[in-house]
Amino acid sequence: MSASEERGTTGEVCHVSGVYYCVRHPRNEIPLSKGERFPPFSLDGGHSTTWILRRKA
């Protein structure tokens, strides 16, 4: 798995199903399935972010 498959930014398509965390708020995790789009971070006023794979599902 390449590094680009282990992360994604808001609006990009997820390539690996798993649990992702927000780079700016690492305690906040979301489950995401392959083919879904990475969402914006919903707390802290909402913002675009980079999501990093914590563990594959």
Secondary structure as GFF3:
##gff-version 3
##sequence-region A 1 57
A	DSSP	three_ten_helix	3	6	.	.	.	ID=ss1
A	DSSP	beta_strand	7	9	.	.	.	ID=ss2
A	DSSP	beta_strand	18	22	.	.	.	ID=ss3
A	DSSP	beta_strand	29	32	.	.	.	ID=ss4
A	DSSP	beta_strand	50	56	.	.	.	ID=ss5
###
